[in-house]
Amino acid sequence: MEQKMKIEGMTCDGCRKNVENALLGIGGVKAATVSLVPPQAVIQTDHVIGKAQLQSALSKAGNYKVAGNVADNEPKKSGGSCCH
């Protein structure tokens, strides 16, 4: 199954790699592809992974936020810190 989400807080390729590694560390995630433009992640999973679990993994990796599904029209927030 595929899940897509917007990610806030990524400012460089190091951030992108941090987010990708954090997502790959979640049980049930088979693959993760993260891009800066647009700021999104696509994961292949065994089962639906809840937003709380995704956010928990991203928070441990840095100042990143699951902003919603790719189809959502939420505005991108500026600022935030770069990689830890």
N, C-alpha and C positions, 0 to 999 in steps of 0.2 A: 504494500500500500504506500502511496505517496502523500506527504504532507508538505505544504508550502507556507512560509510565513515571512513577514517583514521583520527585519532586525534593525534596531537603532543602536547607535553608539560606535559603529565601526568607522574608523577613519583612515586605515592603511591596510596593507596586505598582511601585516602581523596580526591585526585585529581579526581579519577574515580567517586566518589560520587558527587563531585561538577559538573562535566560534565554531569552526568546523570540527576541531578536535574535541571541544566540549560536547557537541552534539553526537559525535561518534562514540563518546564515553557513556552514553545513555543506553541501558539495556534494551534490546529490541531494535536499535537503530542499525541497519545493515550498511547504509551509505549516506553520505551527506555532501552536498554541493552548496557552497556559500559564495555569493558574489557581492562586490561593493556597489556596482551600478548595474541594476538596481540593488539596493541593500536588502537581500533576501537569502533565505535558506530553503533548500529542498532536501527532504530526508526520505529515505526508503525505510519502511518499518515493517515489523511483524504484526503490529497492532497500533491502534491510535495512541499517541503519546499526548497527555494533557498539557495544557499551557503552563500550569504550575510546575510540572516536572521539567519542562523545557527551560522555563525561566530560572529555576533553581540551578541548573547546570550552567547556564550562561552567566548568572550572577557570580558563581564561583570562579569563572574564567576571566571576569573583568566587568566593566561598566556597560554591559550590553542588555538590551531589552527586546523581548518578543513583542512587537508592536501590532500584530494582528495577521490575518491571512493576507496573502499577496493581493487578493481581489479587493480588500478593504481600501477605502480612500482616506486613510488617516494621514495627516500632514507629517512630514519628516521633521523631527526636532533637531535643532542644531546644538552644537556644543558637546559636552561630555568629554571624558578623558580618553586618551589613546590606550594602547596596550599596557598591561602591568608588567 
